[in-house]
Amino acid sequence: MLEAFVFATILCGFFGIIFKKNLLMKIVSMDVMSTG
């Protein structure tokens, strides 16, 4: 049970980092498009 919980937490953090990166890229690209 504990191992599954740790694995789920790591997975959530991993996806969270990827999602944040994608969100940042989208915001940056939108910023560049609107200003450029």
C-alpha distance matrix in Angstrom:
0.0 3.8 5.5 5.2 6.3 8.8 9.9 10.6 12.4 14.4 15.3 16.5 18.5 20.0 21.1 22.4 24.5 25.9 26.6 28.4 30.4 31.5 32.4 34.4 36.2 37.1 38.4 40.4 41.8 42.8 44.4 46.3 47.4 48.7 50.5 51.7
3.8 0.0 3.8 5.4 5.0 6.2 8.6 9.8 10.6 12.4 14.1 15.3 16.6 18.3 20.0 20.9 22.7 24.5 25.5 26.8 28.8 30.3 31.1 32.7 34.7 35.9 37.0 38.8 40.5 41.6 42.9 44.8 46.2 47.4 49.0 50.3
5.5 3.8 0.0 3.8 5.4 5.1 6.1 8.5 9.8 10.6 12.1 14.1 15.4 16.4 18.3 19.7 21.2 22.7 24.1 25.6 27.1 28.6 29.9 31.5 33.1 34.5 35.9 37.4 38.9 40.3 41.8 43.3 44.7 46.3 47.8 48.8
5.2 5.4 3.8 0.0 3.8 5.5 5.0 6.1 8.6 9.9 10.4 12.1 14.2 15.1 16.3 18.0 19.9 21.1 22.0 24.0 25.7 26.8 27.9 29.9 31.4 32.5 34.0 35.8 37.1 38.3 40.0 41.7 42.8 44.3 46.1 47.1
6.3 5.0 5.4 3.8 0.0 3.8 5.4 5.1 6.2 8.7 9.8 10.5 12.3 14.2 15.4 16.2 18.4 20.1 20.7 22.2 24.4 25.6 26.4 28.2 30.2 31.2 32.3 34.2 35.8 36.8 38.3 40.2 41.5 42.7 44.4 45.7
8.8 6.2 5.1 5.5 3.8 0.0 3.8 5.5 5.1 6.2 8.5 9.9 10.6 12.2 14.3 15.1 16.6 18.5 19.8 20.9 22.7 24.4 25.4 26.8 28.7 30.1 31.3 32.8 34.5 35.9 37.1 38.8 40.4 41.7 43.1 44.3
9.9 8.6 6.1 5.0 5.4 3.8 0.0 3.8 5.4 5.2 6.1 8.6 9.9 10.4 12.3 14.0 15.4 16.7 18.1 19.8 21.2 22.6 24.0 25.7 27.1 28.5 30.1 31.5 32.9 34.4 35.9 37.4 38.8 40.4 41.9 42.8
10.6 9.8 8.5 6.1 5.1 5.5 3.8 0.0 3.8 5.5 5.0 6.1 8.6 9.7 10.5 12.0 14.2 15.4 16.1 18.0 19.9 20.9 21.9 23.9 25.6 26.5 28.0 29.9 31.2 32.3 34.0 35.8 36.9 38.3 40.1 41.1
12.4 10.6 9.8 8.6 6.2 5.1 5.4 3.8 0.0 3.8 5.4 5.1 6.2 8.6 10.0 10.3 12.4 14.4 15.1 16.2 18.4 19.9 20.6 22.2 24.3 25.4 26.5 28.2 30.0 31.1 32.4 34.3 35.7 36.9 38.5 39.7
14.4 12.4 10.6 9.9 8.7 6.2 5.2 5.5 3.8 0.0 3.8 5.5 5.1 6.1 8.7 9.7 10.6 12.5 14.1 15.2 16.6 18.5 19.7 21.0 22.7 24.3 25.6 26.9 28.6 30.1 31.3 32.9 34.5 36.0 37.3 38.3
15.3 14.1 12.1 10.4 9.8 8.5 6.1 5.0 5.4 3.8 0.0 3.8 5.4 5.0 6.2 8.4 9.9 10.7 12.1 14.1 15.4 16.5 18.0 19.8 21.2 22.4 24.1 25.7 26.9 28.4 30.0 31.5 32.7 34.4 36.0 36.9
16.5 15.3 14.1 12.1 10.5 9.9 8.6 6.1 5.1 5.5 3.8 0.0 3.8 5.4 5.2 5.9 8.6 10.0 10.2 11.9 14.1 15.2 15.9 17.9 19.7 20.7 22.0 23.9 25.4 26.4 28.0 29.8 31.0 32.3 34.0 35.2
18.5 16.6 15.4 14.2 12.3 10.6 9.9 8.6 6.2 5.1 5.4 3.8 0.0 3.8 5.5 4.9 6.2 8.7 9.7 10.3 12.3 14.2 15.0 16.2 18.3 19.7 20.7 22.2 24.1 25.4 26.5 28.3 29.9 31.2 32.5 33.7
20.0 18.3 16.4 15.1 14.2 12.2 10.4 9.7 8.6 6.1 5.0 5.4 3.8 0.0 3.8 5.4 5.3 6.5 8.7 10.0 10.9 12.6 14.3 15.5 16.8 18.6 20.1 21.2 22.7 24.4 25.8 27.1 28.6 30.4 31.7 32.5
21.1 20.0 18.3 16.3 15.4 14.3 12.3 10.5 10.0 8.7 6.2 5.2 5.5 3.8 0.0 3.8 5.4 5.1 6.0 8.5 9.8 10.4 12.0 14.0 15.2 16.3 18.1 19.7 20.8 22.2 24.0 25.4 26.6 28.2 30.0 30.8
22.4 20.9 19.7 18.0 16.2 15.1 14.0 12.0 10.3 9.7 8.4 5.9 4.9 5.4 3.8 0.0 3.8 5.5 5.0 6.0 8.5 9.8 10.3 12.0 14.1 15.1 16.2 18.0 19.7 20.8 22.1 24.0 25.4 26.6 28.2 29.4
24.5 22.7 21.2 19.9 18.4 16.6 15.4 14.2 12.4 10.6 9.9 8.6 6.2 5.3 5.4 3.8 0.0 3.8 5.5 5.1 6.2 8.6 9.8 10.4 12.2 14.2 15.2 16.3 18.1 19.8 20.8 22.3 24.1 25.6 26.8 27.8
25.9 24.5 22.7 21.1 20.1 18.5 16.7 15.4 14.4 12.5 10.7 10.0 8.7 6.5 5.1 5.5 3.8 0.0 3.8 5.5 5.1 6.2 8.5 9.8 10.5 12.3 14.2 15.2 16.3 18.2 19.8 20.9 22.3 24.2 25.6 26.2
26.6 25.5 24.1 22.0 20.7 19.8 18.1 16.1 15.1 14.1 12.1 10.2 9.7 8.7 6.0 5.0 5.5 3.8 0.0 3.8 5.4 5.1 6.0 8.5 9.8 10.5 12.2 14.1 15.2 16.3 18.1 19.8 20.8 22.3 24.1 25.1
28.4 26.8 25.6 24.0 22.2 20.9 19.8 18.0 16.2 15.2 14.1 11.9 10.3 10.0 8.5 6.0 5.1 5.5 3.8 0.0 3.8 5.5 5.0 6.0 8.5 9.8 10.4 12.0 14.0 15.1 16.2 18.1 19.7 20.8 22.2 23.5
30.4 28.8 27.1 25.7 24.4 22.7 21.2 19.9 18.4 16.6 15.4 14.1 12.3 10.9 9.8 8.5 6.2 5.1 5.4 3.8 0.0 3.8 5.4 5.1 6.1 8.6 9.9 10.4 12.1 14.1 15.1 16.3 18.0 19.8 20.9 21.7
31.5 30.3 28.6 26.8 25.6 24.4 22.6 20.9 19.9 18.5 16.5 15.2 14.2 12.6 10.4 9.8 8.6 6.2 5.1 5.5 3.8 0.0 3.8 5.4 5.0 6.1 8.6 9.8 10.4 12.1 14.0 15.2 16.2 18.1 19.8 20.4
32.4 31.1 29.9 27.9 26.4 25.4 24.0 21.9 20.6 19.7 18.0 15.9 15.0 14.3 12.0 10.3 9.8 8.5 6.0 5.0 5.4 3.8 0.0 3.8 5.5 5.1 6.2 8.6 9.9 10.5 12.2 14.2 15.2 16.4 18.2 19.5
34.4 32.7 31.5 29.9 28.2 26.8 25.7 23.9 22.2 21.0 19.8 17.9 16.2 15.5 14.0 12.0 10.4 9.8 8.5 6.0 5.1 5.4 3.8 0.0 3.8 5.4 5.1 6.0 8.5 9.8 10.4 12.1 14.0 15.3 16.4 17.6
36.2 34.7 33.1 31.4 30.2 28.7 27.1 25.6 24.3 22.7 21.2 19.7 18.3 16.8 15.2 14.1 12.2 10.5 9.8 8.5 6.1 5.0 5.5 3.8 0.0 3.8 5.5 5.1 6.0 8.4 9.7 10.4 12.0 14.0 15.2 15.7
37.1 35.9 34.5 32.5 31.2 30.1 28.5 26.5 25.4 24.3 22.4 20.7 19.7 18.6 16.3 15.1 14.2 12.3 10.5 9.8 8.6 6.1 5.1 5.4 3.8 0.0 3.8 5.5 5.2 6.0 8.5 9.9 10.4 12.1 14.1 14.9
38.4 37.0 35.9 34.0 32.3 31.3 30.1 28.0 26.5 25.6 24.1 22.0 20.7 20.1 18.1 16.2 15.2 14.2 12.2 10.4 9.9 8.6 6.2 5.1 5.5 3.8 0.0 3.8 5.5 5.1 6.1 8.6 9.8 10.5 12.1 13.8
40.4 38.8 37.4 35.8 34.2 32.8 31.5 29.9 28.2 26.9 25.7 23.9 22.2 21.2 19.7 18.0 16.3 15.2 14.1 12.0 10.4 9.8 8.6 6.0 5.1 5.5 3.8 0.0 3.8 5.4 5.0 6.1 8.5 9.9 10.5 11.6
41.8 40.5 38.9 37.1 35.8 34.5 32.9 31.2 30.0 28.6 26.9 25.4 24.1 22.7 20.8 19.7 18.1 16.3 15.2 14.0 12.1 10.4 9.9 8.5 6.0 5.2 5.5 3.8 0.0 3.8 5.4 5.0 6.0 8.6 9.9 10.0
42.8 41.6 40.3 38.3 36.8 35.9 34.4 32.3 31.1 30.1 28.4 26.4 25.4 24.4 22.2 20.8 19.8 18.2 16.3 15.1 14.1 12.1 10.5 9.8 8.4 6.0 5.1 5.4 3.8 0.0 3.8 5.5 5.0 6.1 8.5 9.7
44.4 42.9 41.8 40.0 38.3 37.1 35.9 34.0 32.4 31.3 30.0 28.0 26.5 25.8 24.0 22.1 20.8 19.8 18.1 16.2 15.1 14.0 12.2 10.4 9.7 8.5 6.1 5.0 5.4 3.8 0.0 3.8 5.5 5.3 6.1 8.2
46.3 44.8 43.3 41.7 40.2 38.8 37.4 35.8 34.3 32.9 31.5 29.8 28.3 27.1 25.4 24.0 22.3 20.9 19.8 18.1 16.3 15.2 14.2 12.1 10.4 9.9 8.6 6.1 5.0 5.5 3.8 0.0 3.8 5.6 5.3 5.5
47.4 46.2 44.7 42.8 41.5 40.4 38.8 36.9 35.7 34.5 32.7 31.0 29.9 28.6 26.6 25.4 24.1 22.3 20.8 19.7 18.0 16.2 15.2 14.0 12.0 10.4 9.8 8.5 6.0 5.0 5.5 3.8 0.0 3.8 5.6 5.1
48.7 47.4 46.3 44.3 42.7 41.7 40.4 38.3 36.9 36.0 34.4 32.3 31.2 30.4 28.2 26.6 25.6 24.2 22.3 20.8 19.8 18.1 16.4 15.3 14.0 12.1 10.5 9.9 8.6 6.1 5.3 5.6 3.8 0.0 3.8 5.7
50.5 49.0 47.8 46.1 44.4 43.1 41.9 40.1 38.5 37.3 36.0 34.0 32.5 31.7 30.0 28.2 26.8 25.6 24.1 22.2 20.9 19.8 18.2 16.4 15.2 14.1 12.1 10.5 9.9 8.5 6.1 5.3 5.6 3.8 0.0 3.8
51.7 50.3 48.8 47.1 45.7 44.3 42.8 41.1 39.7 38.3 36.9 35.2 33.7 32.5 30.8 29.4 27.8 26.2 25.1 23.5 21.7 20.4 19.5 17.6 15.7 14.9 13.8 11.6 10.0 9.7 8.2 5.5 5.1 5.7 3.8 0.0
